[in-house]
Amino acid sequence: MKHSGCVKKIIILTISITANSAFSANKAASLRINNYVIPAFFVSALNQGMNVPVYIRYKGDVSNNRSEHKIADVVLSIKEDAFHINQIVLVDQPERTELSSTLKSRLLKLQNVSFGDGKRLDIADEVFLSLEAKSFYIELNVNREALVPAILPRTNMLGGSSVEGMTNVFNYTFGSYYNKLRNTDTSSSYFTMDNITAWHEHHINLNGSIYGIGTSYRTSEIYRAMYERDYDGNRLTIGMVDTWNLQSIASMSALNSSRIYGASFGNRSSTQIEDNTLSILPVIVFLPAAGEVHIYRDNRLLSIQNFPMGSYELDTSRLPFGVYNVDVQVIVNGQVVSKRNTQINKIFSRKSSVSGDLTWQIFGGSLEYNKANYHSREKFSIDSKETWVTGVAMAITQPWLSGVNLKSTLYGFDSTAVNESEASFIINDAFNINQQILWATDGSRRSISTLNFSLPQGYGSLWGSRQISYIGDRLLIQKDDAWSAGVTANLKKIAKYFGIFTVSNTKDRYAGSKYINIDYSQSFFSNRYASVSLRSGIQHYNYDDRPTIRNKYVNIDIAVPLSAWFSTGVSSEKGNILANATVRKSISDSAITQVGGTLSKRMTHKDENNHHSDDFSANGYASYETKYNAGNVSISHSSDRSSTFNMSSQGSVGLTKDSIALGKGNQTSGVMIKTGFANAGTMLANINGRSYPLSGQNNYISLPPYKQYKIELMNDKCSKDSVNVASGRQSKVVLYPGNVEVISPEIKQLVTVFGRIKTHDGLPFANLDIYSHTGKTRTDERGEFSMDIDKQNSVITMFLKNLSACETRLDLQDARGAIWIGDIYCQLQHK
């Protein structure tokens, strides 16, 4: 009844507004339809056409409650003493209720149709409209076939770039090394760069390296120079590319490092964001009325989801990964109306829950083919040849088993056709198989098979692989004939004081090598003060007819609080017994983020005649990370009396029309935040849930492209600084490669100032109003006050009620957090 009253009030208010002119011009007579007398002013409104909401109801709903689920609006009128439907307009459904396409079509075709007395208008079998003339309540009664399941989207198309104008991202890595061996020393440096210039979704990428800097054999190489536009589900590339940028669906291993000048187009796009959190097979439920769906696993409640009447897919993104059965109960008005057992199929290793969509790419161009001869291990040759390349790649994922992924590339070059295909079968969450095949018209063949199996209840795992290949007449592939297998046993499942045992065996018949590895690890104890564990192992290596190499090691690992880790033990290397010690320490709130070192001391000598070796070897390293750069430094001394120094450093530069800023990342897009701090000051930028520190005048944060980011500026809880973001606190940006979004918020650095106002003769100034750019306060009886003041606008003005005033500027440039400024003497002047 409450709902009926609301409907009446809305309709009466609408009619009163729309029909006012009609009432004054021509007063219509009342009308009787279906034993109900419609007042004259309603009749006049209906003559012009009146919008009335339509509510949907399932025919199996036996409750007396009216539906509150609006599905459409109908334009209702009266002609020849009967109701008429002039038009039906379907409304958007935020609750994901979906009508069948057939029913939608029939409803939209209802134009100038007589409704008769309004009792019933048949639309389809067991689907009809009904009107209660007393309250003008229209209901669409449907059966289950009229409703289609509302499937959750598996993909989301990224919108256009939010960055205006042309921007540039320059990523670099610089490295250097120095080596000294007895009386010989060598040194060299290298520099790699990746530059992306972008305009909206278009970008040009230039990638290259310089090696041997500072030596006479310096070389440089350009690896990639291409134009790319990846937008709205389609990707186009043109220029000098590598095999991955030519097509990114399946393998093209026969080309290896060959250089390609060509073009590629297809629907393998980074703008199509695929979901991997939903079950590959949708779990559909039907609710005859608004209610709840309860999901149980082994009698444990996993989720409760609410839906209106209709057919829906359950949101399985909230459920744990794996393949398992659940019980699904549909509850309406506190009663279980249906229940069933179904399977949730969510494999963590599967990167997407999308199935049935074909991904494709076509490509072609000129090829600098590095042609090689691998027919013999003793005789190897390589030369280069100018030729052509063209091909097509395709991939599809099907919901068979727990997911089957198929992909293939068919391409031709240098009078040779090649097909490389791969099939991945996820049998369940414990067992998966992968098969890769290469076939070529020159007689080359290659097969790589792998399988992984996890034992039930965490008892361990098994894995194995087999690789075999045959060399044809022209392809650049190596001959292989190898297999490997391994097993991991979790002995803690048998007894809690046992550990984890792993054994693996690899044999390469073509290379004539055999490798056996045995490892055992066990945790002794772990508490708030330290954790102690054991690692031990044996390696057995044999190559052709050379003597067998056997190495052994036993290590005790000790981890203590404050991110420190220490390991000590003994090992056997080529018959020599070594004592080893390793230490690693992580450091927070410092430019140096981690330091570590290893020391090995030879305890016994197998070869007493070796006078050119030391009894010890050592190495140390340090990693650093600053606002503008990150990298690591290492130095080592080996037992053969050689010493080595290595250094590498990486960073990025963001460039826009008006600004330039440096950062420590190496992603191909980013945001530039102009905080404008003149002196010391810090705050945070929360970007998609991750916090980034901000300081100084300008900040550049390197971010992955093809993503939408929500950015919120906020105070740093670990800093004494306080800021007020007057404008630009929140931003939403979409970044493509080369995009640099500039955010220029209005930020006020606040300092909480405590002080005392005195008159020129030293008496406290009580009840004095104080104003600043950020607010106002008043002194107490002792003349004392406290207020937040903007460091950049630190002028305060003091007023008395008689309009006398004085003004002073506070020196807050070096102040942070809170400060006591002492006495301020004020000599009031009449304003």
BANUBA-494851 format. One record per residue (C-alpha): z, x, y. Coordinates in pm, whole numbers, plus 50000, padded with zeros to 5 digits. Layout:
BEGIN
ZXY ...
//
This chain:
BEGIN
500005000050000 500685028950232 497165042050170 495665007350230 497465004450562 496155038350678 492595028250589 492954995750782 494255013351093 491415038951088 488745012351043 490194989551311 490425018551558 486805028651484 485574993051522 487484988151845 485725018052003 482205013151869 481984975551906 483654970252244 480344965152426 479144940852161 482254919352196 481754915552567 478024908352538 477904884452245 480884871152059 479894867351692 481344840651466 483614848351172 482104850450823 483354841450474 482384864650188 484034864749846 486744840249955 487714863150241 487154854350605 485964884350804 487104881751169 484404878851434 484944913451584 484554929051236 481354909551184 479944922751513 480774958651412 479254953951067 476074940351224 475654974451389 476644994351077 480135007551008 481195040150835 483525033650543 484955061150312 484185060349939 486865071549690 486125082649335 487975069249031 487655076048659 487125044748451 489785055748204 492495057148472 494685026748393 497195032248674 497405007148959 497415034449224 494405036749450 492415068949449 492905092049745 490005114749648 487215108949900 483725115949765 481355101150028 480875079850339 478845047550329 477245030050624 478114993150554 476524963450724 476134925450686 472764908950640 472114873150530 475814866650472 476114896050228 477214932550242 474454958750260 474564996350204 472415012850469 473095048650358 475475070550153 476415105650268 478165128350016 480935149950160 481885185750072 484505188649803 487135215649867 488705206849532 485445216449352 484755181149220 481135180249106 478955149449039 475995152148806 472645158448973 471325125148839 474185105548994 473855124349324 470165115549337 470805078549271 473535076449532 471385092749799 468585067849724 470865038249804 469335027550136 469214991650263 470534979249928 472294945949902 475934948549796 476204910949747 479794899649763 480954936049716 482564930949379 480224954549190 477024974349243 475814991848928 474505027448980 474165039048618 475715031548280 479445026248341 479055039148698 479395013748981 480605008249337 483224981949418 484474968849753 487754952349838 486744932350146 490314926250258 490944963350332 487354976250326 488284999650040 485225011849849 485595028549513 483075047449299 484005041948936 482575068548704 482615078648340 483055114148212 479295120248187 478965115148562 481105145748630 479905181248566 482245211048528 482995229748851 482325265748743 483965293848940 481415317649094 480945350648910 479155366949201 479565367649576 476805378449813 477915402350085 477075391150437 475215410850700 476615441750869 479125435451147 478215467951323 475975465951629 473615493951723 472865527251557 475665547651398 475905578951185 478205592650915 478145629750831 480075641250522 480485678150445 482095701950199 482565738950267 483685763350001 484155800549962 485215824249688 486065860949649 486285879549320 487475915049252 487085931248911 488325967248895 486135985749150 483655957149207 484095928249443 481835898449521 482065869749765 479995839849862 480215806450040 478455773150020 477995742550240 476925707750127 476185678550354 475385641650320 474155624950639 473535587550674 472015572350988 472185534450996 471055504751197 472655472951063 471665471550690 468975498550719 469835535050665 468255569250617 470045593850389 469635631750396 471495652150134 471345689750078 473205722550023 473215758950130 474415784649876 475095821749905 476215820750268 477095856150378 475005872450104 471435884850076 470505858049820 471165827450033 469295796349922 469045760850053 467925728849889 467255692949999 468175668949719 467565635349884 465685623050192 465145585650171 465135552350350 467135524450185 467745487850254 470055470350012 470595434950142 470865399150017 470585408649651 467495430949679 467235468649712 464325489149850 464195527349858 461405549749983 461275587650007 462365618549818 464905606649564 466635616649244 466385596548922 469525576048995 468335565249340 464875557949201 466435532348968 470105525748896 469975503548587 469355525548283 468975562348197 465965584548275 467255615848106 463825629548018 463235638048386 466535656348438 466505674948772 462895667348861 462125658649224 460465625149293 458575612449599 458305575249550 459555540049603 461715515249415 462355478049450 464495453849251 467435430349238 470005456049127 471975453649449 475355465649570 475505434849797 475975412449495 479695415949430 480425407849067 483745394848942 485375411248639 488605391248632 487325358548482 486855350848114 483255356848010 483235322147853 484515295548098 487485274647987 486715238548092 489255210448126 488855173748220 491465154148413 491195115748422 493375116248735 495055141848956 497405163248751 498355197448616 497055221048351 499585242548162 498415274047980 500605288147699 500315319747493 502615322347191 504715294047340 505125313347665 503915296847985 501285318348156 499995295948433 500185261448595 497115249448785 496695217148983 493455197049004 492305162949124 490345140148893 487265157148749 486015185048524 486965220848616 486935256848497 490395272148474 491055301848699 491545328748435 491685356948691 495465352748696 495765357948320 496235391448140 493225411348017 492365409747649 490945386547385 493535361247273 494055324247207 495945301047440 497115264847427 495845243447717 497675211247805 496435185448059 499325166348216 498905134848431 501875115748569 504205136648355 502395127748031 500285151347815 496885134047801 495075161747609 495675195847456 493605221547270 493525257647161 490895280547314 490095317347354 490455339047666 487885366947663 488665392747933 487885428747839 489065454048096 486235478148012 483665451148091 482805455948457 481625420448519 482135385048392 478555376048491 476285367648197 472705356148156 471325371248480 468425395348439 468575426648656 465305445148716 463715473448914 460165486548945 459465521849066 456795548349096 455595578849286 454775615749270 456805638649045 457625675749055 458245678848683 460385707848559 458755713148223 460745731747958 460445743547598 463545738447378 461865743247040 463965774046968 467375786047079 466005821347104 462825812747299 463335791347607 460815787047889 460475764648194 457795758348454 456985732048718 454125707248731 452875681548984 452285647848816 453035610748853 455785586848741 455995548948722 458095524248533 460335493848513 464015489748423 465875458548310 469385448848206 471185417448096 474675408247980 475255380247728 478525363247629 477975370447260 481035383247073 483225395647359 480255406747566 476935423447487 475185444747748 471525454147701 469545477147930 466265495447902 463885517148102 460185520148025 458465547248226 455525570748206 454755605248345 452595635348259 450575615747999 453785605747819 455365571347784 459145570047737 461545542047654 465305546447687 467465517447576 471185511747547 473175484147379 476925479747418 478735455747185 482305446147266 483425430446939 486925422847069 489575440047278 490105465246994 486585473846878 483395483247064 480125500246972 477525517447189 474005527447085 471555547647299 467965554147190 465125574647342 461585571447215 458485588847355 454795590047270 454895628147234 457085624746925 460455630347093 463355610146958 467065608147035 469895586446912 473515586247031 475965563046855 479635558846949 482385535946833 486015530646934 488645511246745 492225504746850 494695498346570 496715466146593 500075465546773 499515499446933 499675520446616 496835542846737 493075544946768 489965558446596 486735570546751 483535586646639 480085596346763 476785608346618 474015625046818 470675635546681 467365643546853 463905656546772 461765676147017 458235664247075 455325681747244 456085676747614 459485661847699 462315682147854 465025674247597 467125696447372 467435694346998 470765680246883 472385674246549 476105668546601 478905645146515 482535641446615 485455620046501 489085616746585 492235596946531 495395591546732 498535579546555 501475565346746 504265576646516 506865561146746 505935527946586 507345541646260 510445558146405 511485559746769 512255597246752 508655605746653 505765612346891 501975609046916 499715628546679 496005634546753 493385652446545 489655655846623 486745673646460 483385682246619 480485698246435 477145708646584 474695717746309 471995728846553 474285752346748 476135762446432 479585755046577 482635736946450 485715727546648 488975712846519 491785702746753 495285691046653 497815679446914 501325665646895 503405653047187 506885638447192 509345627347455 512895639447392 514705619847661 514245605548006 516845594848260 517385593948636 517885631448654 515065645148440 512625638648158 511915663847882 508945663147646 507215685447391 503505694047363 502095714947080 498705720646929 496265741346724 492605748546803 490255761346535 486805772546658 483945787146459 480455796846585 477735807646345 478855838546150 481305850746410 484995854146325 486985822046344 489125817846657 492525801446616 494755793346912 498185777446906 500605765747172 504045749847211 505195737847553 508345721447680 507655699447988 510455691348230 509975666348513 512715662848772 513085639449071 511315645149402 507925647649226 508585681649065 507225691148724 507945722248517 506575733448181 507375763647967 506335774447620 504535799447401 500935801147282 498725822147060 495385833947196 493165856346983 496235867946792 498245875947107 501525857847168 501875845547526 504845831247713 503765805247968 505415787648261 503885761648495 505405744848797 503995717349020 505525700949326 504295671849537 505255671349904 505395640750126 505245639050507 503515672750523 500015686750572 500475704450237 500505676949975 500945696849653 501665732449541 501735747149196 501405778148987 501125791948635 502405824748490 501545838848147 503145870047994 501795886947685 504645892047437 502735908947153 499465928647146 496915925446871 494575951547022 496695981747122 493616001447234 492755977947519 493835997947825 491905977048076 494085946448059 497405936148208 500315920448030 500335890348259 498085865348433 498985841948716 497455816148945 498675794649229 497175766749431 497925743949724 496325711349835 496375700350195 495485669050384 495355664850762 494015638350994 490685656251027 490235674950700 491375678950338 490945705550072 492625730849845 493205768149815 493765787649493 494295823849396 494445838149045 494875870748861 493735872848499 494735896748226 491415915548253 492595927348598 490265904948794 491495885849098 489845854949243 490335835349563 488815800449607 488865776949902 487195743349956 487405719050244 485905684750300 485725659750582 483575634450761 482345627751113 481745592751247 479295589951535 478445559851751 476615555152080 479705562852287 482185579552051 482665606751793 485635611551561 486575632951261 488215621950937 489295636050603 487375613350365 483905615550215 482795579250197 479525568850359 480875543350609 484045538650809 485935524351103 486845541451428 490085528951584 490775538551945 494535537951975 494575556452308 497945573552255 498265599652533 501225617052369 503025615252038 502855581151879 502005566151542 501215532151396 499485518151088 496185501451006 496445478750703 492965477350549 492605453950251 496255459650159 496265497650198 497995514750491 496385542550696 498335561950963 496985561951319 497795586751594 496305602451906 493445589052111 490965582251830 491035577851453 488225577551197 488915562050856 486305568150586 485675537150371 483305528050084 480215508150191 479045473950071 482425458050130 484165433950362 487405446550512 490315428550674 492035451650920 495425445451077 497135469051320 500905470951295 504015491751352 504885519851116 508275511950964 508875548750896 508265558851257 510565556451558 507605544651770 507215508251865 503885493351969 502725459552087 499095450952007 498195427752292 494645421452166 492525432251869 495375431151619 493205416951341 489565424051263 487135415150988 484215439050931 481345442650683 480175478350624 476895491750485 476075528850436 476095547350766 477945519350949 480805529051180 482745499551322 484525506851651 487785488351713 489245491452064 492525472252070 494815468852368 497935487552257 501145491752448 503475519852344 506915505252389 510135523952455 513475506052450 515085517752772 518865516552831 520175523953178 522425514453466 521405502753816 523575513654108 523465508454478 522775537654711 526545541854757 527185543554378 528415508254299 527105489353995 524315464854077 525235433153883 522985403353812 519855421153933 516515408353797 514315436153655 510595431553590 508075453553405 504565448853268 506015437452936 508795413453043 511975408653239 515735412753202 518905411753417 521735436353463 525235427153346 528445429353547 528465467453510 524855470653624 523655480153274 520415467553117 518045472552823 514395463052791 511125473452624 508785491652863 505155502452822 504925540652843 501615538853028 502955513653283 506545524453328 507125509553674 510075485753700 510775463053998 514255449654080 514845417554274 517825399354423 517815362254488 517435368254862 514045384254781 515265419454847 513585444054607 513205480354507 510775497654272 510835529254062 508675546753802 510425559153487 509445591853320 508805580452960 505915603352858 508005622252600 510195592752502 509915576652158 511815547452015 514815543452247 516155563552541 519155563252775 517865570953124 521245571153297 521805558553650 519045544853871 519885542154240 518275512954415 518145507954791 516905472454839 514335464455100 513655429655226 510375415055103 
//
